[in-house]
């Protein structure tokens, strides 16, 4: 059985945003590179070559591994 329509004057997405905001969340929009864009693969490989063996590479890999471990706990 469908729920009755809300009469608060807000559409579904505005109500969703208001609920999240009331819970202390903030909407964040982020532009990220498109992996299907021409030249993306070459640029990613170029940057990976620059990092290979650098201290920043191991730091980033440690962070990714830790984040993956956190994700496993959530299941």
Beta strands, then each sheet from edge to edge (+ up, - down):
end
